[in-house]
Amino acid sequence: MAADIAEQPEGFARLLEPASTAAIAQVAAVIAERRPKHVVFTARGTSDHAALYAAYLTEIRLGLPAGLASPSTITVFGARPDLSQALVVGVSQSGGSPDLTEVLRVARSAGALTLAVTNAPDSPLTGVAELAIDVAAGHERAVAATKTYTAELLALLMLVEGIRAGDGAIPAEERAGLAALPELAAQTLADPAPEQLAARYRFADRMVTTGRGYAYPTAREAALKLMETSYLPALAFSGADLLHGPLAMTDPDVPVLAVVGGGAGGTSMREVLAKVGERGADLVVVGPAGVDGAAARLAVPEVDERYAPLLDILPVQRLALALALARGEDPDAPRGLHKVTSTL
């Protein structure tokens, strides 16, 4: 897991190379020409969080309705929704789960434009899709996904910006921002704070993670990483949902990990964090700036709010790794888990 985490700056650089950029631009141009009316993502586990990030991008940047499919409606209940005007995107590291493959097969038969985003270009998911993007993360050794997740995020970001451009080509100013990501990721991974923070949570019984907008998928992925490596029960909520009831369970014994960026989503979290502070909860912030009342911060560079999820998750991955080791667990062999999970 440590090796996979360390390879993420290299993974960003690889996706930003001309060959990968051109391949994603070609897919984006086809989608832009087809002009889908809405976008449906289908994914599981960590990839579900990448798909959620892409749904935010799609609605905010493209102005298209977007949502996440429930594969069981098709695979278990036999539903055949009208997807004839949709772009249906399957996001999966392995591309091997039968339910995602079936969703794309049914969608394509209904007339949808289908796209597979995977780290396995020869996978069954790629085989049933009309279009495909290889996130080019390389072999991921650990069961817990890290570098494939951030590669999916970057590939989906490049795809959406290419569609927005119309011809698939990412504008020059956008390319300049993306080009800085490998170095920013390396800087973020060099910070020793996650390992130092692990001792704080060693004996925690449960945790809450939260964020809004682009940060919400990061909060969900943070909870998953903590659960699958340290077996620490972690509940993820959007900042807005946290105020609708779950806030009541926060107290000094329930740590809160909040992803707070510098954009609109981060600004909207201020009221949420004030309420968390009133509850006396142990608050740790992931973000480019401190928050009043926070006990600690996992620092990340300040970037465009769309880019932040690619960096925000990096210290959390390292925290999950360090916490698992501090609790005497083996993060490379989580109990009951396998690299490829097949569901229907």
C-alpha positions in Angstrom: 0.0 0.0 0.0 2.8 2.4 0.8 4.4 1.8 -2.6 1.1 2.3 -4.4 0.5 5.6 -2.6 4.0 6.8 -3.4 3.5 6.2 -7.1 0.6 8.6 -7.5 2.7 11.6 -8.7 4.1 9.4 -11.4 0.6 8.2 -12.3 -0.6 11.8 -12.8 2.4 12.5 -15.0 1.7 9.4 -17.1 -1.9 10.4 -17.7 -0.8 13.9 -18.7 1.6 12.6 -21.4 0.6 13.4 -25.0 -0.5 9.9 -25.8 -2.9 9.6 -22.9 -4.1 13.1 -23.3 -4.8 12.5 -27.0 -6.7 9.2 -26.3 -9.0 10.9 -23.7 -9.5 13.9 -26.0 -10.6 11.5 -28.8 -13.2 10.0 -26.5 -14.4 13.4 -25.3 -14.8 14.6 -28.9 -17.1 11.6 -29.7 -19.2 12.3 -26.7 -19.4 16.0 -27.4 -20.6 15.3 -31.0 -23.2 12.8 -29.8 -24.6 15.4 -27.3 -26.1 13.1 -24.6 -29.0 14.5 -22.6 -27.9 13.1 -19.3 -25.1 11.0 -17.8 -25.4 7.9 -15.7 -22.4 6.5 -13.9 -22.2 2.9 -12.6 -19.4 1.8 -10.2 -18.7 0.0 -6.9 -16.5 0.6 -3.9 -13.7 3.1 -4.3 -14.7 3.7 -8.0 -18.1 4.7 -6.9 -16.5 7.7 -5.2 -14.6 8.6 -8.3 -18.0 8.3 -10.2 -19.6 10.6 -7.7 -16.8 13.2 -8.3 -17.5 12.9 -12.0 -21.2 13.4 -11.4 -20.5 16.7 -9.7 -18.2 17.7 -12.5 -20.8 16.8 -15.1 -23.6 18.9 -13.6 -21.4 21.9 -12.7 -19.1 22.0 -15.8 -21.4 20.6 -18.5 -24.8 21.5 -17.2 -26.1 17.9 -17.7 -28.1 16.0 -15.2 -26.0 13.2 -13.8 -26.5 10.4 -11.3 -25.2 7.0 -10.1 -27.0 3.9 -11.3 -28.2 1.1 -9.0 -27.0 -2.0 -10.8 -29.3 -4.3 -9.0 -32.3 -2.7 -10.7 -31.0 -4.3 -13.9 -29.2 -7.4 -12.6 -31.6 -8.5 -9.8 -34.9 -7.0 -10.8 -34.6 -7.1 -14.5 -35.4 -3.5 -15.2 -34.7 -2.0 -18.6 -34.7 1.8 -18.2 -34.8 4.0 -21.2 -31.2 5.1 -21.6 -31.4 5.9 -25.3 -30.3 9.6 -24.8 -27.8 8.9 -22.1 -24.1 8.6 -21.8 -23.6 5.6 -19.4 -20.1 5.4 -17.9 -18.8 2.3 -16.1 -15.9 3.2 -13.7 -13.9 0.2 -12.3 -10.3 -0.5 -11.5 -10.5 -4.1 -12.7 -13.4 -3.9 -15.1 -14.3 -7.4 -13.8 -17.5 -7.1 -11.9 -20.4 -8.7 -13.7 -23.0 -6.3 -12.6 -21.2 -3.2 -14.0 -20.7 -5.1 -17.3 -24.3 -6.0 -17.4 -25.4 -2.4 -16.9 -23.3 -1.2 -19.8 -24.5 -4.1 -22.0 -28.1 -3.3 -21.3 -27.6 0.4 -21.7 -25.8 -0.1 -25.1 -28.6 -2.3 -26.3 -31.1 0.5 -25.4 -29.2 2.9 -27.5 -27.0 4.6 -24.9 -23.5 5.8 -25.6 -21.4 3.7 -23.3 -17.9 4.3 -21.9 -15.6 2.2 -19.7 -13.1 3.9 -17.5 -10.7 1.3 -16.1 -7.2 0.3 -15.3 -7.6 -2.9 -17.3 -8.1 -2.2 -21.0 -8.7 -5.9 -21.8 -11.4 -6.3 -19.2 -15.0 -7.5 -19.7 -16.3 -4.0 -19.0 -14.1 -2.5 -21.8 -15.3 -5.3 -24.1 -19.0 -4.3 -23.9 -18.5 -0.5 -24.0 -18.5 1.5 -27.2 -15.7 3.8 -25.9 -12.9 3.2 -23.3 -10.4 5.1 -21.3 -7.3 3.4 -19.8 -6.4 5.3 -16.6 -2.9 3.8 -16.9 -2.2 3.5 -13.2 -0.1 0.4 -13.6 -0.4 -2.8 -11.4 -1.8 -2.0 -8.0 -0.4 -4.4 -5.4 -2.4 -3.6 -2.3 -6.0 -4.7 -1.9 -7.0 -1.2 -0.8 -7.2 1.0 -3.9 -5.1 4.2 -3.8 -3.3 5.0 -7.1 -6.1 3.7 -9.3 -8.6 6.0 -7.5 -6.7 9.2 -8.1 -5.9 8.0 -11.7 -9.7 7.6 -12.2 -10.3 11.1 -10.8 -7.8 12.7 -13.2 -9.0 10.8 -16.2 -12.6 11.8 -15.5 -11.6 15.4 -15.0 -9.7 15.4 -18.3 -12.7 13.8 -20.0 -15.2 16.3 -18.7 -13.1 19.3 -19.6 -12.5 17.9 -23.0 -16.3 17.5 -23.5 -16.8 21.0 -22.3 -14.3 22.3 -24.9 -16.4 20.6 -27.6 -13.6 19.2 -29.7 -12.0 17.1 -26.9 -8.9 19.3 -26.6 -8.3 20.7 -23.1 -7.7 24.5 -23.2 -4.2 25.8 -22.7 -4.9 27.4 -19.3 -6.5 24.2 -18.1 -3.5 22.2 -19.3 -1.2 24.5 -17.3 -3.2 23.8 -14.1 -3.2 20.1 -14.7 0.6 20.0 -15.4 1.3 21.2 -11.9 -0.5 18.3 -10.2 2.4 15.7 -10.2 4.7 18.1 -8.3 1.9 19.2 -6.0 1.1 15.6 -5.2 4.8 14.8 -4.5 4.9 17.8 -2.1 1.7 16.6 -0.3 3.0 13.1 0.1 6.3 14.4 1.7 4.4 15.9 4.7 4.9 13.7 7.9 1.7 14.9 9.5 -0.5 11.8 8.6 1.9 9.5 10.5 2.0 11.8 13.4 -1.8 12.0 13.5 -2.3 8.3 13.5 -1.5 8.0 17.2 -4.4 10.4 17.9 -6.9 7.9 16.5 -5.3 4.6 17.6 -8.0 3.9 20.2 -10.9 5.5 18.4 -14.1 3.4 18.3 -15.7 5.3 15.4 -15.3 8.3 13.3 -17.3 10.7 11.1 -16.0 12.1 7.8 -17.6 15.0 6.0 -17.3 17.4 3.1 -19.5 19.3 0.6 -19.5 19.4 -3.2 -16.3 18.1 -4.8 -15.0 17.3 -1.3 -17.9 14.9 -0.5 -16.5 12.0 -2.6 -13.2 12.5 -0.7 -15.0 12.2 2.6 -16.7 9.0 1.5 -13.4 7.5 0.2 -11.7 8.5 3.5 -14.3 6.6 5.4 -13.9 3.5 3.2 -10.1 3.5 3.5 -10.2 3.7 7.3 -12.8 0.9 7.5 -11.0 -1.5 5.1 -7.5 -1.1 6.5 -8.0 -0.3 10.2 -11.5 -1.8 10.7 -12.4 1.6 12.3 -16.2 2.2 11.8 -16.4 5.5 9.8 -19.6 7.2 8.6 -19.4 9.7 5.8 -21.9 12.5 5.4 -22.2 15.5 3.2 -21.9 18.6 5.3 -25.5 19.4 4.7 -26.7 15.9 5.6 -24.6 16.0 8.8 -26.8 18.8 10.1 -30.0 16.8 9.4 -29.7 14.5 12.3 -26.3 12.8 12.4 -24.7 15.8 14.1 -26.3 14.5 17.3 -23.9 11.6 17.6 -20.8 13.8 17.5 -19.1 14.5 20.8 -15.6 14.6 22.3 -15.3 10.8 21.8 -16.2 10.8 18.1 -13.5 12.3 15.9 -14.6 14.3 12.9 -12.4 14.4 9.8 -13.6 17.3 7.6 -12.5 18.0 4.0 -12.5 21.8 3.7 -11.3 23.3 0.5 -10.9 26.9 -0.6 -13.8 27.2 -2.9 -17.6 27.4 -2.6 -17.8 23.9 -1.1 -15.3 24.8 1.6 -17.0 28.1 2.4 -20.3 26.3 2.8 -18.7 24.0 5.4 -18.0 26.8 7.9 -21.5 26.7 9.4 -21.2 22.9 9.7 -17.9 23.0 11.4 -19.2 25.7 13.9 -22.0 23.2 14.8 -19.4 20.4 15.2 -17.4 22.7 17.5 -20.4 23.3 19.6 -20.7 19.6 20.2 -17.1 19.5 21.4 -16.0 17.0 18.8 -12.4 16.3 18.1 -12.1 18.0 14.7 -9.3 17.4 12.1 -9.4 19.3 8.9 -8.0 18.3 5.5 -7.4 21.4 3.4 -5.2 24.3 2.5 -6.0 26.5 5.5 -6.8 26.1 9.2 -10.2 26.2 10.7 -11.1 27.8 14.0 -11.5 25.1 16.7 -9.7 22.3 14.7 -7.4 20.2 16.8 -5.1 19.4 13.8 -4.9 19.8 10.0 -3.7 17.6 7.2 -2.3 20.3 4.8 -2.7 20.3 1.1 -1.8 22.9 -1.5 -4.5 25.4 -2.5 -5.7 24.6 -6.0 -8.8 25.0 -8.2 -11.7 23.4 -6.3 -12.1 20.9 -9.1 -8.5 19.7 -8.7 -8.6 19.5 -4.9 -9.9 15.9 -4.6 -6.8 14.6 -6.4 -4.7 16.0 -3.6 -7.0 15.9 -0.6 -7.2 12.1 -0.5 -3.4 11.7 -0.4 -2.8 12.5 3.3 -5.9 10.5 4.2 -4.5 7.4 2.4 -1.3 7.8 4.4 -3.3 8.3 7.6 -5.2 5.1 6.9 -2.0 3.2 6.3 -0.3 4.5 9.4 -3.4 4.0 11.6 -3.7 0.4 10.5 -0.1 -0.3 11.5 -0.5 1.6 14.8 -3.5 -0.7 15.6 -1.5 -3.8 14.8 -3.3 -4.6 11.5 -1.9 -5.5 8.1 -3.2 -3.0 5.5 -1.9 -5.1 2.7 -4.2 -8.0 3.6 -7.5 -6.7 5.0 -9.5 -9.6 6.3 -12.2 -11.0 4.1 -11.3 -8.7 1.1 -9.9 -9.4 -2.3 -8.6 -7.2 -5.1 -11.4 -8.0 -7.5 -14.9 -8.3 -6.0 -17.6 -9.8 -8.2 -21.2 -8.8 -7.6 -24.5 -9.1 -9.4 
